[in-house]
Amino acid sequence: MDHLDKTIIGKPEPWLIAAAAEIDLDFSAFSHVLTNELKNHALKRHGDPAISGAAAIVPKD
């Protein structure tokens, strides 16, 4: 697994695209992405229910 493999999790909200357009920025082609490095960090550092309780990050998140 490559640490920089990306998972697209969504597009910017329409209101954000519109607000950016008001100052001549085009966010319409952007996407929110997560890398495997970020996912691994989240699971290692924030995925222990004994420490984080119900707020622990689990793989299905």
C-alpha positions as CSV (number, residue, x, y, z in Angstrom):
1,M,0.0,0.0,0.0
2,D,1.4,3.4,-1.0
3,H,1.2,6.1,1.7
4,L,0.0,8.6,-0.8
5,D,-2.9,6.6,-2.2
6,K,-5.9,8.9,-2.1
7,T,-9.5,8.3,-1.3
8,I,-12.0,11.0,-2.5
9,I,-14.5,11.7,0.2
10,G,-16.5,14.4,-1.3
11,K,-16.8,17.7,-3.2
12,P,-16.9,21.2,-1.6
13,E,-20.4,22.3,-0.6
14,P,-22.2,24.5,-3.1
15,W,-22.2,27.5,-0.8
16,L,-18.4,27.3,-0.6
17,I,-18.0,27.1,-4.4
18,A,-20.3,30.1,-4.7
19,A,-18.5,32.1,-2.0
20,A,-15.1,31.4,-3.6
21,A,-16.5,32.5,-7.0
22,E,-17.4,35.9,-5.5
23,I,-13.7,36.5,-5.1
24,D,-12.7,35.0,-8.5
25,L,-11.7,31.6,-7.2
26,D,-12.9,28.4,-8.9
27,F,-13.4,25.6,-6.4
28,S,-15.8,23.6,-8.6
29,A,-13.2,21.0,-9.7
30,F,-11.8,20.5,-6.2
31,S,-12.4,17.3,-4.1
32,H,-11.8,16.5,-0.4
33,V,-9.3,13.6,-0.3
34,L,-7.7,11.5,2.4
35,T,-4.3,9.7,2.0
36,N,-3.5,6.3,3.4
37,E,-1.0,8.1,5.6
38,L,-3.7,10.2,7.2
39,K,-6.0,7.1,7.7
40,N,-3.2,5.1,9.3
41,H,-2.4,8.0,11.6
42,A,-6.0,8.4,12.7
43,L,-6.4,4.7,13.4
44,K,-3.0,4.5,15.3
45,R,-3.4,7.7,17.3
46,H,-7.1,8.0,17.8
47,G,-8.5,4.5,17.3
48,D,-8.2,3.0,20.8
49,P,-11.6,2.8,22.5
50,A,-9.9,2.4,25.9
51,I,-8.4,5.9,25.5
52,S,-10.9,7.7,23.2
53,G,-14.1,5.9,24.4
54,A,-17.1,6.2,22.0
55,A,-15.2,8.9,20.1
56,A,-12.6,6.4,18.9
57,I,-12.0,6.3,15.1
58,V,-12.6,2.9,13.7
59,P,-12.0,1.5,10.2
60,K,-15.6,1.8,9.2
61,D,-15.5,5.6,9.9
